[in-house]
Amino acid sequence: MSELNSALQDPPQGGGPSDETTIEQRQTVGLSQGQIVRKRFFHHKGAVVSMVVLTFVVLLAYTSVGLHMFGISIPGWWQWHWNATPPLVNSGVPTMSLIPGPGFGFGPHPFGQDQIGKDIFALVMRGAQQSIMIMVLVGLVGTGLGVLIGALAGFYRGIGDALLMRFTDVIITIPFLVIGAVVGRAVGGFGAPVLGMFLGLFAWTGLARLVRGEFLSLREREFVDAARVSGASDKRIIFKHILPNSVGVIIVSATLLMAGAILAETALSFLNLGVQSPDTSLGVIVSQNQAAFATRPWLFWWPGVFIIVIALTVNFIGDGLRDAFDPRQKKMPSPKALAKALARRARDARASK
């Protein structure tokens, strides 16, 4: 154990200061903070794989059935519309076969069809579009409000802090699913963008408390005192000095908020309190086909798989961002790096004799 601990640090050089540099510090010498964060993130294999998978899902969803929102209609490469009802093929059973051989292929309806002939692939892609849109909007609106309220409360403190935090406590006491049900009932029929923005108006509370704690800590640091003495305004101190040092907490919390948003949207749509027909979402697809679970299980497989994949990938990306931004996260060196450290230590020991 003592040999391992000593190998993790460079011995002091002859005649120089005893500045002990760990393997991790040696790997980041000369890099900016952004480069260090990027290097740490891309060393997190789960986060990198999740980012690739999520990118593929987003591209697949938005290119297959096209983009149809805000009066814009861009067709996709998939032949069926999600509301089209072509004749049943293969009794609605998925035509996709991944077994190598003559039968390998996707067929006209790779995910199958429902009872009236709607193509499940088109439905799932449209549902993924709507769910992803709600997830992103909840993340953007919730993060913006949480940062604003938390920053004002933590920086100015006093009566403003007390009022904002008591208001936050009131919102927190109401279960988010209950708030979502009321919001969904009221605005769900206006489409996914409106539903996502209204849900985001109530999803900021946890982030606001985290940002407030960061601001309460950072406002007492020496660099903030130096900026204040130099005549910097409150706006400049908040946006140029404190906020950049809180970006790690904000980004990680935003990704976790987005992961929770897609699960909340799925639950609301399943209860018919989210996206309303004739549009669809992943939760709506599951809800509409729950009676066919025993006879047509593929109607559940595909929307369920996409819900799980999107939620897991966003969580893994958030985990990777947390490790990248948190300087307290220590990573054990790889066997290759440890071997190099041991060899370097042995070489230095022989040179000093």
N, C-alpha and C positions, 0 to 999 in steps of 0.2 A: 504493500500500500504506500509506503514511504517513497518507493521508487516511482510509482505511478504519479504521486503528487509532485515529486520533483521534476518528473518529465513534462508535466503540464506547464512548467515555467522555465524560462531561459535562465541560466546562471549568470551572475554579474560578470561583465567583461572586465578583463584586467585593466586596472587604472581608471575605469569609468564608474559612473554612479550605479548603484545597485537597483536599477529600474527593472523589475521583474515583469516580463510581458508574457501573458498566457498565449496558448496556441490560437485561441479565438481572436485575441487582440492583434496578434501578428497577421492574421488573415485579413484584417480590416484596416491595416495601416495605410494611410494615404487616401482613403475613400471618404466621400462626403456622406452626410447622414442619409440622404436619399439612396445612394448606392449601397450603403450598409443594409438599409431596410429591404431593398430589392434583392440583395444577395441572400439575406436570411429567408425571405419569402420563397425564393426559388429553390432553396435547400429543403423546404417543407414539401416532401413528395405528395402527401395527401392533398395539400392545397393546390399544387400545380396540376395534378390529375383532375381535381374537381373543377378548376378553372377551364381546362380543356373540355371536359364533359359538359359543363354549363354553357360554354360558348357554342358547342355543337347543338345542344338542345334549343338554344335561342335561335340560331341560324336555321335549323330545321323547321321550327315552328313558324318563323316569320317569312320564310321563302317558299314553303310548300303550298300553303293555301293563300298566300298573298297578304297584303296589308289593306285592311278595310276599317278606317276610323276617321272621324272628323271630316266626313265627306270625301276622303281620299280613297280611291279604290285601285290598288295595284295587284293584278292577278299573279298567282304563283305557278309553279311548275306541276302541281298535282292536278289530276284530271277532274276530280270531284269537288263540288262545293259542299260545305258541311250541312247545308239544308237540303241538298239534292237527294232524291229517292230513286236511285237506279234499281233495276230488277235484281232480285236476290241471286247471288252466285254461290254455289256450293252450300246451299241452305243457310247462308250467313256465316258459316265457319271461316276463320281466317285462311286465306289462300297462300300465305307465306310459308315456305318450307326451307329451312336452313340445313337440311340433311344433304351432304354432298351426294351428287348423283344426277340422274336425268330429271328428277323432280325438283331440283334446287331452283328457287326463284321467289319472287314476291307476289306475283299475280295481280289482278285488278283491285283486290281488297285485302291487303296484307294483314290488317288488324281485324278483319271481319266486318259484318254488318249487323245492325239491330233488327228488330222485328219488322219494321216498315221499309228497310233497305238502305238507311243512311250509312254512309261509309264511316267506320269508326276511326280510321286514320285521320280523315279530314276533321272529324269532331274533336279528336284528342289534340290535334295541332291548333285548332281554333281555341279550345279550352286552355291549352298551355299559353297561348298568346295572352288571353285575358288574365289568367292567373299571374303570369310574369309581369304584366302591366300593373296590376294591383299591387304586387309585391314591391315593385320599384317606386311607385307613387307613394305608398305608405312609408317606405324608407326615406324618400326625399323630404316629404312634408313633415314626418315625425322627427327626422334628424334636424331639419331647419328650425322647427319650433323648440325642440329640446336644447339645442345649442344656444339659441337666443335667450330663452328663459333661464337656463342654467348659468349662462355667462353673466347676465344682468344681476341675478341673485347672488352669485358668488363674488362678483367684483365689487358691487356697491354695498352689499350687506344691509344692515339696518332694517328699517320698516319695510322697504321694498322686498328684501330677502324673506322676511317673515310672511308677508302677504302672498308672494309667489309660491313659497313652499307649502303654505297652508292650502292654497288652491290646488297645488299638485297633489297633496295628500287626499283631498276630496275626490279628485279624479281617480287616484289609485284605489280608493276603497270600492269603487264600482267595477265589477268584473268586466274585462274587455269584451268578452263574448256577449254580455248583456248590452253593452254600448253598441257593439257591432250589429246585434240583432235589430236594435232600434234604428240605427243608421241605415242598415240594409233594407229594412222595411220601407223607409222613407225615400231613399234615393237609389235603390238597387235597379229600378226600372230605367234609370237614366244612363245606364251603361257602366262598364268597368272603370273608365277614367274618373267619373264623378264619385263612384263608390270608393275607389282607392284614395282620392284626395280627402274625402270626409272621414274615412277610417284613420288616415294619417293625423287628422286634427286631434285624435284622442290617444295616439300611440307614442307620445313624446315623453311621458312622465318619468320612466326609468332613466332615459338618457339625460334628462334635465338634472336629475339628482347626481348622476355621475359627473357631468360637466361642472356643476356647482362645486362639488368636492375638489375637482382639479383646480378650479379658479381660486377657491379659498386657500389652497396650498401654494399655488404659483404666485399669487399676488403678494406674498410675503418674501419672495426670493430677491436676491441682490440685484439681478438684472432689471427687475421691475422698478426697484428703488432708484437705480441709476437712470432709467428712462424717465422716471417722474422728476428727478432732480434736474435733468437736462431740459425740462420743459415740454415733454411729450404730452399730448392730450390723452384723455381717457380712451377715446376712440382708437388712437394709434397704439396705445398700450394693449388694448384688448385684441385688436386684429393683427398687430405686427409682432407682439412679444408673447402674450399668454396663449392665444388661440393656436398658433403653430406648435406650441409645446404640448397641446392637448389633443392633437390630431390623431394620435394613436388610439386613445380611448374612444374618440368619436367614431372613427372608421370601424373599429371592431364592434362597437355597440350598434352601429347602423346595419352591419351585416347580420347580426343576431336578430335585430328588429325585423329585417326583411324575411329571414327564415320563419319567424313566428307569424308574419303577415300572411304568407301563402297558406300556412296551416289554418289560420283563422278564416281566411277567405274560403277555403275548402269546406270548413265546418259550416259556415253561414250558407254557402250555396247548397250544401247537402240538406240543410233545413229549409231550403227555398226562401232564404232571407238575404241572398246575395245577388249575383247576376241573374237576370230574369230572361225567360224565353221571349223572343226567338233566338237570342244570343245564347252562348253557352260558356261554361268554364269546366275545369276538371271536377270540381265538386258537384256541379249540375249533372254531368254525365253519370257519375256514380249514383246520384239521387234518382235520376230518371230510370235507371236500369236495375234498381235494387231488387225488384220483383223477379228478375231473370237470373239471379245469382246461381241457382242450382242448375238451370238449363243452358244458359249462355254465359259461362264464367269469364270469357274473354272480354265481355263488356266492362268488367271490373279490373281485369289485369292491367290493361294499358293505361287508363287514367291513374290508377293506383301507383303504377311504376313511375310515371312521370312526376307525380306528387312527391314520392319518396326521393327520387333522384334530385329534383330541384331543391328540396329542403336540405338534404344531406350535403350537396355540393356547396350551397351557400354557407352552411355551418362549418364545413371544412375550410373554406376560404377565410371565414372569420377567424378560425383557429390559427391558420397560417399567418394572418395579419397581426393577431395578438402576439405571436412569437416573434414576428419581425419588428414590431414597434416597441416591445417591452425590453428594455436593456437588462432587466433582472433575469430574463430567461437565459439559462446557461445550457449549452449544448455539449454533450460529451464528444470529444474528438473522435474521428473515425480511426479504425485500426491503421490506415495508411499514414494519417497525420501523427498518430502516436508513435509509430515506428520511426518516422522522420525525426520526431523530437528526441527519442531515445538515442538514435544514431548521432544527432547533433550534439547531445550532451556528452556521449562517449568520446566524440571527436574533440570537443572542447577540453574534456578532462585530460586526454592524452597530450594535447598541445600545451596545457599549462604545466605539465611535468618537466 
